[in-house]
Amino acid sequence: MCGIVGYIGHREAYPIIIKGLKRLEYRGYDSAGLILYDGIDLKLSKTKGKVSDLEEISKEISTNGTIGMGHTRWATHGVPNDVNSHPHMSNSGNLAIIHNGIIENYEPLKKELIKRGYVFHSDTDTEVLVNLIEEVQKKEKLKLGKAVQVALNQVVGAYAICVFDKQNPDEIIVARLGSPLAIGVGENEFFIASDASPFIEYTSNAIYLEDEEMAIVSLDKPLKIRKIKDDTLVDPYIQELQMNLEQIEKGGYDHFMLKEIYEQPNVIKDTYRGRLHANQGLIQMAGIEDNLEKFLNADRIIIVACGTSWHAGLVAEYIIEEFARISVEVEYASEFRYRNPIINKNDVVIAISQSGETADTLAAIKLAKEKGAFVFGVCNVVGSSISRETHAGAYTHAGPEIGVASTKAFTTQITVLTMIALRLAKAKGTLSNSDFHRYLQELELIPEKVAEALTTNDKAKEIATKFKDAPNCLYLGRGYNFPVALEGALKLKEISYIHAEGYPAAEMKHGPIALIDEHMPVVVIAPKQGHYDKVVSNIQEIKSRSGKIIAVVTKGDTQVRELADYVIEIPDTSDALSPLLTTIPLQLLSYHIAVLRGCNVDQPRNLAKSVTVE
Ligand code: M6R
């Protein structure tokens, strides 16, 4: 959470910082700030609010300075206000810092610094860190780079930082532990950012710092990367970026979320391109082929993830168990990491994460590795921490997902996990040849069926107008579509702030049915395949208690139509693949409800796109 940007080079830094912060705003957006060096002095501007607010107040300080740093915040320590916003200055006014992460032992450090005469203006852990660096610098008479290193060896926590010293204005010191940090390498210029989006139009060469690495980014000296712990030099690995500018812009849509919903037919195709060969009856995924024996010998598969990725994991549980007959457990990474789980050498752990930076998922992976498990990652962001921390993996190829509400990440994760299940089933012989071929063909058709499901947009909008003021909403589904009910409810609550709950439809009579009256909208996922008759009975139970039913049904359905108040039709597919279609109208419904309620769809309150704190 929090986005950081830095620039050192020959261009005017201000527009690069502002534009970069706007692109990183998905990471946190409760306050923003920047600092520029104009060749003589530092110009600081920061405020509670969005980057657009910062832009308003900082125009007058925009200088021709070619060095600068900026920050967009998701508050951890201290409420979002002007003072707690970054950058933070050291007591002397010489050092400036921006920080993404948490310094866990900031309180004892702060007490110690107060004893030595330091004064603190904010409630942040970051202000403690910059003063600790200053104290080390003064006491041990060290250059900034060395002082940062010594200070970082005293802190516990997570960080991606940029530190600037106005007395030595030719360099920015950067370091990372647990929070991402990329360095864009241009012609006689460097960009620093939480991800590559702020510098994509300037350079396609990037270095991703690894955990416990730091660098002095300077125009005078070659870039050197060092280990924070022992000062050893690391060879910089320059990566060529695949991202392009178009991918990170709205492309005519009102919101990133809507753009990303509409990208699904294409990105699902990108996900299976080169991996799914329906005509030849083949699934080829390098990460699986290279480790096939590990999967085939697995006593069980444990899936760890958070939020929407966890829901994709639940869908995968049904699919892997059904197709490949391997026992699967799905765990919230945040629970798994703290409950001393039993993990055996023959367990395969699959970690799912769009961002590849989620702190709890990362910690769960480390724990599983320590206990000897083989860990496989399903990530979207190429080069992310999780993709590097896992033994092997498969990218989802969804492209940048910027809306905080996950949409295309979910369907592409399910696509990858379905291909894994099919590949394992083929190797184990747990699916008949004809079923295997049928699933390959059906999966290949999913993009065009998703495109058809997207034509329900007007219907979703119409239904949204009816229910936009509902205080609660229930989502019900069974089997493969139970996780879709959870996902539908999560989507609604996170962007529209309507309380919503997802339930397995049959569980309704064990409690939630008490909530049903004529004011309660109930979204029921009832495709023709699967447990259709059972779900119809559940719909009848709701109907007889006057609940308002919005049903997602297979095209041509007549039975549910008679009972439901509203129906949304999706194309037919097999039960196992139906989540890829049933989820589409639910995304659209939440989107329209949130828009009608005047909510900030792409940046819902209190949230951030990548949760890099626990
Ligand atoms: O990047 P990850 O997939 O690891 O993120 C996990 C969750 O934080 C994420 O899915 C979150 O729940 C989304 N906002 C849901 O739309």
Residues whose N, C-alpha, C, O or C-beta is under 5 A from the ligand:
A	BS01	M6R	C306 G307 T308 S309 I352 S353 Q354 S355 G356 T358 V404 A405 S406 K609 V611
